[in-house]
Amino acid sequence: MKVTYRTGGRTVQIEPALLVVACDPRALEGIMDYTEEERTIFGALQNFTFFTTCVKVHPAKKQNRVVILDAQICGLMAGVVHGYRNETAKQWGLDAANQQETNLVTIGQIVRAGATVSEAALLGQLELFLKSPPSWWPFQAGKYEIVSVNEQQPHGISHRAANPLNSPYFNHFRGADLAEGRPWQWLDIQGANKTIYVHASTCFESVLHCWSYIQVLNETPKAKAALPPDKGAPIVIVGAGVSGLLFANYLKTLGYTNVTLLEKSDRYGGKTHSLQVSDERRTTICELGTCYMSPAYDDMINALSDFTVGNERFKMAVDGTDRGMVVRTDHGPEVMIYSDYAMKLACQLLNVPFDEAGKAVVNAALVVAKERYVRLRYKIFGSLNGIMPLKMPEGDPCGIFSKTFAQFLDDNEMGVFKGYFEYAYQVQGYGTLDEIPAYYGLVWITPNMASQWGKTARTTAWRKGWEDVWDQMVIKLNLNLLLNTEVLAIARTSRGRSVA
């Protein structure tokens, strides 16, 4: 195998014993000698576009929500502003946010797969929203500032932090391609040609799923067999995003000492962008990418504890009232407590009044639906965790490939969950219940999450941000990380002499 890349004005050619692709594999088309099977798998991938912007705004009234989601606008996936997270309230509490003259908020816009919306058009949509916002927007119209700060990563050069962040997001397969077994075909070729793929597109978008997929690879014979027996053998990782850093850490724990990460951009961390913004005499972390954690992250956080020293994990949503959903009324759009919104939808589904008696009926139905969800999910996946099943579920059980998540819930008498899942799934930018294949909904909504309807989400964030985790990892592992490095060619079918 030969890998040729350009860095620091010189061209280098090396012969790694193992190649790890931690970037979107489609980015290496024409650079890497893909097999027809690989091309078939990668060619089936599609992604959304997620556009996030950190803005300094001025409160116009007392706030009572940390996060507000307009599920209807989000469902259009047309690049229109669909909600925000108040970073000031997230980190310091709503009381503190209400006492400040300015707040920092992260605004979200999403574009569906296959659609093309330019960054200029997305900025135009953002400007239109901020100058003439809907009635649920609790800040002054037209009075805002798009935040501009520098980013300084260890061993790097200070540069302007990305804001807005225009990011390809949630690479996934259509239902028909899931039915063809694309994720498991990909798993089956892991290790072939001394190549391992770890980008988020192999599994799901979140940090948790990237970490979990490495555990899957650790149980995959072909992938394990591809690891060099010589711990000093050269290994190249293409891409220093989250999955590349996590796999570098994995290799280090196995004792490998000659690992090089090649990163095309001037920074590492991929979609993690933890802006450190000074606002009213303190620094607030504004996450444009990676943000939330739930109890499902606990095992991963424990495993990465060496890199979280001094970085407090704090509760960002103390109860369901901190999260709001936009609803349309005869008087215009209003914000409803997320748990009330979900309860009202469930009452309508069961044709019961939205009162205490009706809520009692819904709560009883939710208990039954939770038991059914856990039972079905275990039957289909063979486990209760959030890791993709090692083997493809046979056939199309309960329509997980051919049905949308919403259809799956309805057809299995779990429609009472839709309002709760609508928030838990869509607020992450993973698509809508009415469009995404049920398989992906089942991957994300674990039984633990399904049992938390209307209760505290136990959602947490890092006081110093996710980027601090990767900073500590790069420093403490002393990673050999080459930024501003362009991969020119990857040939896996012949070997050549290393030159520099």
N, C-alpha and C positions, 0 to 999 in steps of 0.2 A: 504494500500500500504506500502511496505517495501523497503527501499533502503539500501544496505550494501556496504560500501566502506572502503578502507584502506588508511590512511594518517598519516604521521609522525610516522610510526611504530606501529600504533594501528588500530584496526578494529572497525568501528562505524556502527550502524544500527539505522536508523530513519524512521519515518512514516510521509512523507510529505502529505500535503493536495492537492498538485499539483506537477506534474512532468513535466518539460520542457526539451525536448530533443533538444539540440542545436549543437550536433555533428552529423556526418554522421550516420544515424540510422543503417547502415550495420555494424558499429563498435560494436554495442551492441548485435549482433546475438550471442546466447548462454548465454547471460548475462541477457537479458530482456525477459519476457514471452510474446512474440509477438503473436498476433492473426493471423489466416491464411490470413485474408485480408491485414494486415500489411505486412506480408511476401511476398505476391504477389506483392504489390506495391514496396517495397524496393528491391525485387529481380529483378525488371525490370530496375532499375537504372544502368546507365553506366557513365563512366567519362574518360576524357582525363588525360594525365600527362603533367604538365607544369614544365619545368626545367629552372630556371632563375639564372644567375650568375653575380655578380658585379665584374668588372675587371678594374684595373688601366692600362691605355694604353698611348701611346705616339703618338700624331698627326704626320702624315707624309705629310699632305697637308692641305690647308685651307678648313675648313668645311663650308657647307651651309645647313646642315640638322640636326635637333634635333633627329628625328626618321627616320629610314630606315626599310622598310619591303620588304622582298622577298616573294611575295604572292605565287609564284610557289612552292618554297621550303616549305613554310608554309602549302600549300595544300597537300603535301605528308604526313605530320604529322608522320615523321619517326625518329624524334629526331635530325635532322640536324639543325644547326643554321639557323634561318630564319630572323634574324634582330636584331636591338638593339635600345636602347634609350640612348642618351648622357645625363647623369644626371647632369654633369657640365653645359652643354648648357641649359638644362631644367631649372635649378635653377638660373643661372647667365647670361644667354644669349650666343649666338654664338660668339659674339665679344670677350667676356671674355674667352670662351673655346679655341678660336684660339690663344689667347695670352699666354696660359699656356703651360708648358712643359709636363704636364700630364693631362689626362681627366679621369673621371669615367664614365663607361658605364655599362648598364644592358643588358645582352645578353639573347635572348629567344630561347628555343627549346621546341617543342611540340610533343607528341606521341598520336596517335589515340586511341580511345576506343577499348579495347580488345587486343591491342598489348602489348607485354612485352619487355621492353628495360631496362636493368639494369642501375643503377646509374654510374657504372664504364664505361659502354658503352657510356653513355651520356657525361661523362667527357672526354672520348676518342674522341668523335666527336667534342667537344669544343676545345680540345687541337689541333686536326688536323686543325680545322678552323683557330685558332689563329696563328699557325705556318706557315700555307700556305693559307692565306685568298684570297678571290676573289678580283678582281680589284676594286670593289666598296667600299671595306673596307678602310676608310681614315686614318688608323693608321699603325704604323710600324709593319711589320710581325715579329712574334716570340718574341716581346718585350712587356711583359705584367705581371701583378701580380694579382692573385685572392685575393681580399680584405679580410682582417681578422680584425674584430673589436669586442669589447665586447658590450653586451647589458645590460643595467641596468634599469629594470622596477621598479616602486614604490613598496615597501614592498617585493621586491624579492632579490635574490642573483645574483650578476653580473655573467654572463655566456657568452660564445662565441656565437655571433649572427650567425644565419644560413646563410651560403653562401658557395656553391650554395644552392638553395631552390628547393627541389624535392617534388612537391605537386600534390596530386590528384586534378583534376580541372574540374569544370563545370559538376557536376552531372546532368544528363538529361535523358529523355526517348526517345526511338526510335519512329519513326512515328507511327508504329502499336500500341505501348503502349499509345501514345497520343490519338489515335483514340479510344482506350478502355477507355479513360477518367482518366488515372492514377492521374494527378495533382488534378483533382476535386474529385476523390475518396479520395485522401489524405485530401483534404480540408473538405470533408464531415465527416471524422472520427476525426477531430480536437476536442479535449475535451473529447472524449470517454475514459473511464477508467481513468479519471482525468489526461490525458496526452495531452500535446500540443507539436507539432513539429515545430521548427523554423529554422532549418538548411537551408543553401542556396539551397539544393536539392529540397526543397518544391516549389521553385519559379524560381530562376536564380542565377547567381554567384555573382553579384556585391553587394557592400554595399548598394547601393540605393534600389535594389530589396529586400534585407533582411529587410530593414527598411520599405519599402512599404508593404511587406507581413504582417508585424505586424498591419498595418492599415487595411489590408484585414481581419485579425483575429478579429479585433475590431468590424467588421461588421458581423461576423459570430456568430449566436446565440449559437451554441453548444460550441464554444470556449469560449465565454464570460460567459456562464453558468458554465463552469468548474472553473472559478476563485473563490477562497474561499470567502465566505461572511465575514469571520473574517480576518481583515487586519493584524493581528499578527500571522496568521497560517503559519506553516513552508512550504516553497516552495523550491524545489531543481531544479537547472538548471544544466544539464550535458553538459559540454563544455563551455569554456570561450573564444571562438572565437568571431568574429564580431557579429554574430546573437545572441549568448548568452549574450554578453554585452548590445546589443541594447534591448533585451527583459528584462534584469534586470533593465535597465533605464525605460522602459515602466511600469514595475511593481512598481517601486519607484514612478513614477508620479501618479499612482493610489492609492498610500498610503500604499503599502505593506512594512512591516518592518522586516520580517524574511525570507530573501532570501539568499540562499547559492549556490554558483557556484562551481562545482567540475570539475577541469581541470587535465587531465592526464599528460600533459607535464609540463615543468618548466617555462612556460611563458603563457601570455594571448594575445589575438589579432588574433589568428588563422593565416590566410594567410597574414595578415599585418606584413611586416618586413621593418621597416624604418631604414636602416643602417646609422648611423651618422659617416661619414668618413672625417677625416681631410686631406685636400689636398691643398697645397700651401697657408697656413696661414688662411684657413677658413674651415668651416664644411659644407659639402654637404650632403643632404639627398638622399640616393639611395633606391628607393622603389623596393623591390623584388616581392611584391605582389600588394596589393591595391595601386593605383596610381592616375589615372585620375579622374577629375570631369568635368561635362558639365553643362549647364544651367538647365538640368533636375534635378540636385542635389539641387537646390536652396532651395526648401521647407524643405528638410531634414536638410540642413546645418543651416537654420534658427531655426529649432526645436532643434538642438544640439548646439546652440550658447553658452550655458553655458560651453561647453567643448572645445571651439575653441579660448579661450581668449589668445591673444598674438601670435596666429598662423595664419599668413597672407596667404590668398588665392591669388595666383598670376597666371598670364597668362603664360602658358608654350609653346604655339604655337601661335605666333602673327598673322600668316597668313598661307595660304596653302603651301607657299614655304618652310616652316620649316619641311615639311613631304615629304619623298621620297619613291618611289617605284622602285624596281629593275626590269629592262626590259632586254630581250635578243636581241642583235643586231648582225649584221654580224661581228662586231668588238669585240664582247664579251659583258658581262653584264655591263649595265650602270644604273645610278640612274636618274630617271625622277621625276619632281615635281608631287606630288600625283594628283593634280587637272588636270595637263596636261595628265597624264597617263589615268585618268578616261575619260577625254574628247576624247582622241584618241580612246579608246575602243568604246565609244559611236558613234564616227564618222564611225568607221568600221562597227558597227551594222547597222547604217542607210545608209551605202554605200555612204557617202559624204566625200569630201577631208578634211584633217586635216589642214584647213586654216581658215581665218576669216569668209568666207561665210559658210563653213561647221560648224564652231562653233556656228554661229547664228542659224542654223537649229537645232543643238543639244540643245541649250539653250531654244528654243521654245518647243522642245519635252520634256525637263526636267520640264518645267512649267506644261505641260499637265500631265506628269507622276506623279508629286507631287500632283496635285489635285486628280488624280485617286487613288494614294496611301492613301491619307488621307481619301477619301471617303470609299474605301474598308476596310481599317483598322477600321474605326469607325463602319461600318456595321457588321464586324466580331466580334470585341471586345466590342463594345458598349461604348467606351470612347476613348479619345485621349491621355491618360496618359500611363505610362510604366508599370502599375500594371496589372498582369494577370487578365482576366475577372473572376468575381465571379461565373458565370455559364459557363459551357462548351459550346462553340459554337456548334450549332446543326449540325449533319451530319459531312461533311468534306468541309466546305465552301471554295470555290476557291482552294481546295486541300491543305489546310494549314497543314494537317497531312500526307497526302500521297505524297506530292511533296516536293522537296528541295526548299530552298529559291530562288535559281537561276531559277528553273523551274517556280515557282510562279511569279517571275518578268517577265520572258519571256512570259508566257501564258496570262498575264494581261497587255501586252504592256508597261512594265516598265523596259525593259532590259537596257535602257540608264542609269539606276541607278547602274548597277552592278559594274562598276569600283569604284564608290564612296563608295558603301556599302562594297565592298571587303576590303577596308582599314578600314572603321569604325567598321566592324564586326570582321574581322580576326585579326587585330592588338591586340585585347583584348584577343585572345586565345580561342574564343568560337566556333571554328570549321571553316568550309569553306562553302561558299554559295552553292557549288555543292553537299554537303553531309548533311548539317544540315536541319532538317524539317523546313518548312516555318514558322511554329508557333513561333519558337524561334527567327528567324530573325525579325518577326513582334513585338515581345516583346521588343527586344533591340532597333531596329530602330524606334523611335517614330517620329511622324510627324514633330516635331521640328528639329530633326536630319536630316530628309529627305529634309528639306528646305535649308540646309546649304551647298549644293553641291558647291565645288570650292571656298567657302568663308572661312573666319576665322572660325576655329572650336570652338572658345571660350573655348578652353580646359584649365583647371586650375589644380593646384596642391597646396599642403600645404607647406609653407616655412619650418615648423618644422616636416613635415611628418604626415601621418595618425596615426602613433603609438602615437603621442602626444595627439591626440583626445581621444584615449582609456586610456592613462595615466591619463588625466584630469578626465575622467569619473570614473575610479576606485577610484581616490583620493576624488573627490568631493561628490560622492555618498557613500563613505566609504563602498565599497562592501565587503561582506564576501566571499572572493575568496580563495579557497584551491587549491594550485598547487601541482604537483607531487602526485596526488590522483587517485587511481585506483578504479573504480566502479566494485564491485565483483558480485552483484546480484540485480536485480530489479524485485520484485514480486508485481503485481497489483491486484491479485485476492484474497489475504488474508492479514490480518493485524496481526502484532506482536508487542511485547513490545520493546520500544526503549532501547538500551543499549549502553554504551560507556566504 
